[in-house]
Amino acid sequence: MKKTIRIIAIVLMAFIFVGTFVFLWRKSRPEEVRYELLSAVTDNLERTAIVTGTVEPRDEVLIKPQISGIISEVCKEAGDLVKKGEVIAKVKVIPEMSALNAAESRLRLARLNAVQAKTDFERMEKLYGDKLISAEEYEKSRLAYRQAEEEKNTADDALQIVKDGVSASSANYSTTLIRSTIDGLILEVPVKVGNSVIQSNTFNDGTTIASVANMNDLVFKGSIDETEVARLAEGMPMKISVGALPGKEFTASLEYVAPKVSTGTNSANQFEIKAAVRVPAGVRIRAGYSANAEIVLERVAGVTAVPEAALEYSGDSVFVYVLQTEQPQTFGRRQVRTGLSNGVNIEVKSGLKKGERVRGNQIQKL
């Protein structure tokens, strides 16, 4: 019995010794490192630039009064469509006392002159009928009478203009009626009834009564970095996405690149760009919407490409590790010449053929 127990103990000790040796031997062996395999494929690559900006009407017209006064009525509000010549607001004129006194004095004098001219003309007409004066004297008297009547009417109109801003003879051209100068949409009416307004002239911009724009003619305005502006050309297609209209994308055509820096910082200079936006029928875009524009700067088609993760850079040279055997994985280092990159895949101009597999990132074991 003791002999049997001794044999079993020796066997157990031998088993433990051998198992420990095998475990330690396996632990001491280097683990095989495996890598993700990436294939060289034929691809179409594009390099794009994303520009942030806004969508705005091409021309926004500020409607200003041609006479100073007080707003007596506002006929339109923001969001209304207007036609050219349609009344937006009315201005009540507050006459200046010195101008009013001068106009009244001029009218009184003109009336006196008209009465005197009429009396003189009637006298000369009677004398001419009795053949006591010549026809020339008669014509001069009649002309003086007509001139006096015309001056009286002119003085009366001038007084009405000082008082009301318009006369009976020029009612169709009244400057107290503020009219739209274009067809479009009213974007803003910054005045209210009772506000004082100043006329627009060479010395003063005047008070803005309303801003009107044609919302069927829109442009995208943004700024692009100086490192990419050299690749732009007028007529380049763009894709516009508006944040307020998710899921909708509009086409545009680049039509302006600023010849001078628009904004500058310590890191980079920015150049303003503009593009004509084509908006489908039934889609409404409001002025000032924030938008992003995608511009294709370069494009290549049918080229051999690999993911950029497969590249190794050493100085001015670029290398890839081409698969030689799968079990175990072995790779050969090879120099390649690269081209256009879209940020994910990169063109390989030489050194690699379509279908060859290259080393990617190391596969991590959990």
C-alpha positions in Angstrom: 0.0 0.0 0.0 2.8 2.4 0.9 4.6 1.5 -2.3 1.5 2.3 -4.4 1.0 5.7 -2.8 4.7 6.5 -3.4 4.4 5.6 -7.1 1.3 7.8 -7.4 3.1 10.7 -5.7 6.1 10.4 -8.0 3.8 10.3 -11.1 1.9 13.4 -9.9 5.2 15.3 -9.3 6.5 14.3 -12.8 3.2 15.4 -14.3 3.4 18.8 -12.5 7.0 19.2 -13.5 6.3 18.5 -17.2 3.2 20.7 -17.3 5.1 23.6 -15.7 7.9 23.2 -18.2 5.5 23.2 -21.1 3.6 26.2 -19.8 6.8 28.2 -19.3 8.1 27.2 -22.7 4.9 28.4 -24.4 4.9 31.6 -22.5 8.5 32.3 -23.4 7.8 31.9 -27.2 7.3 35.3 -29.0 3.6 35.8 -30.1 3.0 36.1 -33.8 2.1 39.7 -34.8 -0.6 39.9 -37.4 -1.6 42.9 -39.5 -4.7 43.9 -41.4 -4.4 43.3 -45.1 -5.3 46.1 -47.5 -5.8 45.6 -51.2 -4.7 48.0 -54.0 -7.9 48.7 -56.0 -9.0 50.9 -59.0 -10.8 54.0 -57.7 -12.0 57.5 -58.6 -10.5 60.1 -56.2 -11.5 63.6 -55.5 -10.0 66.3 -53.4 -12.6 68.7 -52.0 -12.7 71.8 -50.0 -15.5 72.7 -47.6 -16.3 76.4 -47.3 -18.7 77.9 -44.7 -20.7 81.0 -45.5 -24.2 82.3 -46.0 -26.9 82.3 -48.8 -27.9 85.9 -49.6 -29.8 87.7 -52.4 -27.5 89.0 -55.0 -28.9 92.6 -54.8 -30.6 94.0 -51.7 -32.1 97.4 -52.4 -32.6 99.9 -49.6 -35.7 102.1 -50.1 -35.1 105.6 -48.9 -37.4 108.8 -48.9 -36.8 111.8 -51.1 -38.3 114.1 -48.6 -38.0 114.6 -44.8 -41.0 114.2 -42.5 -42.9 111.7 -40.3 -44.2 108.3 -41.3 -47.9 108.6 -41.4 -48.7 105.1 -42.7 -46.9 101.8 -43.3 -48.6 99.8 -46.1 -46.3 96.8 -46.2 -44.5 94.5 -43.8 -41.5 92.1 -43.9 -42.3 89.0 -45.9 -44.7 90.8 -48.4 -44.1 90.6 -52.1 -44.1 93.9 -53.9 -44.1 95.1 -57.5 -42.0 98.0 -58.8 -43.8 101.3 -58.1 -46.0 99.8 -55.3 -46.4 102.1 -52.2 -44.6 100.8 -49.1 -45.2 103.8 -46.8 -46.5 107.4 -46.7 -44.6 110.4 -45.3 -46.3 113.5 -43.8 -44.2 116.6 -44.4 -43.5 119.0 -41.5 -42.9 122.3 -43.2 -40.0 124.5 -42.2 -41.3 127.9 -41.0 -38.8 130.0 -43.0 -39.6 128.2 -46.2 -43.3 128.4 -45.4 -43.2 132.1 -44.9 -41.2 132.6 -48.1 -43.6 130.5 -50.1 -46.6 132.4 -48.7 -45.0 135.7 -49.4 -44.2 134.7 -53.0 -47.8 133.6 -53.6 -49.2 136.9 -52.2 -46.9 138.9 -54.5 -47.7 136.8 -57.5 -51.4 137.3 -56.9 -51.0 141.1 -56.8 -48.9 141.0 -60.0 -51.5 138.9 -61.7 -54.3 141.3 -60.8 -52.3 144.2 -62.1 -51.3 142.4 -65.2 -55.0 141.5 -65.9 -56.1 145.2 -65.4 -53.3 146.4 -67.8 -54.2 143.7 -70.4 -57.9 144.6 -70.3 -57.0 148.3 -70.8 -54.7 147.5 -73.7 -57.3 145.2 -75.2 -59.8 148.1 -75.3 -57.3 150.5 -76.8 -56.4 147.9 -79.4 -60.0 147.4 -80.3 -60.3 151.2 -80.8 -57.2 151.0 -83.0 -55.3 153.4 -80.7 -52.3 151.1 -80.1 -50.3 148.8 -82.3 -50.6 145.1 -82.4 -47.1 144.7 -81.0 -48.0 146.6 -77.8 -51.2 144.5 -77.5 -49.2 141.3 -77.8 -46.7 142.4 -75.2 -49.5 143.2 -72.8 -51.1 139.8 -73.3 -47.8 138.0 -72.8 -47.2 139.9 -69.5 -50.6 138.8 -68.3 -50.0 135.2 -69.1 -46.6 135.3 -67.4 -48.2 136.8 -64.3 -50.8 134.0 -64.2 -48.2 131.3 -64.7 -46.1 132.8 -61.8 -49.2 132.8 -59.6 -49.8 129.1 -60.3 -46.1 128.3 -59.8 -46.1 130.1 -56.4 -49.3 128.2 -55.4 -47.7 124.9 -56.3 -44.5 125.8 -54.3 -46.6 126.6 -51.3 -48.4 123.3 -51.5 -45.1 121.4 -51.8 -43.7 123.2 -48.7 -46.9 122.3 -46.8 -47.7 118.8 -48.0 -44.7 117.7 -50.0 -46.8 117.5 -53.2 -48.8 119.8 -55.4 -52.0 119.2 -57.3 -50.1 119.4 -60.7 -47.5 116.8 -59.7 -49.7 114.4 -57.6 -48.6 111.4 -59.7 -44.9 112.0 -58.8 -45.5 112.6 -55.1 -42.4 112.1 -53.0 -44.5 111.6 -49.9 -45.4 108.1 -51.2 -42.5 105.8 -50.7 -42.5 103.2 -53.5 -40.6 100.1 -54.2 -38.0 100.5 -57.0 -37.9 96.8 -57.9 -40.0 93.6 -57.9 -39.1 91.4 -55.0 -39.6 90.4 -51.4 -39.6 92.9 -48.5 -36.9 91.7 -46.1 -37.2 94.4 -43.5 -39.3 97.4 -42.6 -37.2 99.2 -39.8 -39.6 102.1 -39.4 -43.0 102.6 -37.6 -45.8 105.1 -37.8 -44.6 108.3 -36.1 -40.9 107.8 -36.9 -39.1 110.8 -38.3 -37.3 110.2 -41.6 -34.6 112.1 -43.4 -34.4 112.4 -47.2 -31.6 110.9 -49.2 -29.2 113.4 -50.8 -25.6 113.9 -51.6 -24.8 114.8 -48.0 -26.9 112.2 -46.2 -27.7 108.5 -46.8 -31.2 109.1 -45.6 -33.5 106.9 -43.5 -34.1 103.3 -44.7 -37.8 102.7 -45.1 -37.5 99.1 -46.3 -35.1 96.7 -47.8 -36.3 94.7 -50.9 -34.6 91.9 -52.7 -35.2 89.4 -55.5 -35.1 86.0 -53.7 -35.0 84.2 -57.0 -31.5 85.4 -57.6 -29.3 84.1 -54.7 -25.6 83.8 -54.2 -23.4 81.9 -51.7 -20.8 84.0 -50.0 -17.9 82.5 -48.1 -14.2 82.6 -47.5 -11.5 80.0 -48.5 -8.0 79.5 -47.3 -5.1 80.9 -49.3 -3.6 77.4 -49.7 -6.5 76.3 -51.9 -7.5 79.5 -53.6 -5.0 79.0 -56.4 -6.9 75.9 -57.5 -10.2 77.8 -58.0 -11.5 78.9 -61.4 -14.7 80.7 -62.3 -17.4 78.3 -63.4 -16.4 75.5 -61.1 -19.4 73.5 -59.9 -20.3 73.5 -56.2 -22.7 71.7 -53.9 -24.5 73.8 -51.3 -26.0 72.4 -48.2 -28.1 74.6 -45.9 -28.2 73.8 -42.2 -31.8 74.9 -41.8 -32.9 72.6 -44.7 -31.5 69.2 -43.8 -31.5 66.6 -46.6 -31.6 69.2 -49.3 -28.6 69.9 -51.5 -28.4 72.7 -54.2 -26.0 73.1 -57.1 -24.1 76.3 -57.6 -21.5 77.8 -60.0 -18.4 79.7 -58.8 -18.5 83.2 -60.3 -16.1 85.3 -58.2 -12.9 84.9 -56.3 -11.6 88.0 -54.5 -8.3 89.3 -55.9 -7.3 90.6 -52.4 -7.3 89.1 -48.9 -10.7 89.5 -47.3 -9.7 88.5 -43.7 -6.3 87.6 -42.3 -5.1 85.9 -39.1 -1.8 84.7 -37.8 -2.4 81.2 -39.2 -3.8 81.9 -42.7 -5.4 84.5 -45.0 -8.9 84.1 -46.3 -10.3 85.1 -49.7 -13.9 85.8 -50.4 -15.8 83.7 -53.0 -19.3 84.0 -54.5 -21.3 81.4 -56.3 -24.7 81.6 -58.1 -27.1 79.2 -56.4 -29.8 77.4 -58.3 -32.8 76.8 -56.2 -35.5 74.4 -57.4 -39.1 75.6 -57.7 -41.1 75.3 -54.5 -38.1 75.6 -52.2 -38.0 78.7 -50.1 -34.6 80.0 -48.8 -34.5 82.9 -46.4 -31.8 85.6 -46.7 -28.8 84.9 -44.5 -29.1 81.1 -44.0 -25.9 79.5 -42.9 -24.6 77.1 -45.5 -21.6 74.9 -46.5 -20.2 74.7 -50.0 -18.3 71.7 -51.3 -15.9 72.4 -54.1 -14.0 69.7 -56.1 -10.5 71.0 -56.4 -9.0 68.0 -58.2 -10.3 64.7 -59.6 -8.7 61.5 -61.1 -10.5 58.5 -62.4 -9.5 54.8 -62.8 -6.3 55.0 -60.8 -4.7 52.4 -58.4 -5.3 53.4 -54.8 -4.7 52.1 -51.3 -5.8 53.4 -47.9 -3.4 56.0 -46.5 -2.9 53.9 -43.4 -0.8 51.5 -45.5 1.9 54.2 -46.2 5.2 54.7 -44.4 7.0 58.0 -44.8 10.8 58.3 -44.6 12.2 61.6 -45.5 11.0 62.4 -49.0 10.3 58.8 -49.8 7.1 56.8 -49.4 7.0 53.0 -48.8 4.5 50.2 -48.4 4.9 46.7 -47.1 3.7 44.2 -49.7 2.4 40.8 -48.5 4.7 37.8 -49.4 3.4 34.9 -47.4 0.2 34.6 -45.3 1.2 31.9 -42.9 3.1 33.3 -41.2 2.6 36.8 -42.5 5.7 38.2 -44.1 6.1 41.5 -45.9 8.6 43.1 -48.3 9.2 46.9 -48.1 8.7 48.6 -51.4 9.0 52.3 -52.4 6.1 53.8 -54.3 5.2 57.1 -55.9 1.9 58.7 -54.7 -0.5 61.2 -56.2 -3.9 62.6 -55.2 -5.5 61.9 -51.8 -9.1 62.3 -50.7 -8.1 62.0 -47.0 -8.9 58.2 -46.9 -7.5 56.6 -50.0 -4.4 57.8 -52.0 -3.4 57.3 -55.6 -0.3 55.1 -56.2 1.3 56.2 -59.5 4.0 53.6 -59.5 5.5 50.7 -57.4 2.3 48.8 -56.8 -0.2 46.9 -59.0 -3.9 46.5 -58.7 -4.8 43.4 -56.6 -1.6 43.4 -54.5 -2.1 43.3 -50.8 -0.2 45.5 -48.4 0.2 45.8 -44.6 -2.2 47.9 -42.7 -2.6 48.4 -39.0 -1.6 45.8 -36.4 -4.5 43.5 -35.3 -4.8 43.9 -31.5 -5.5 40.8 -29.4 -8.1 41.1 -26.7 
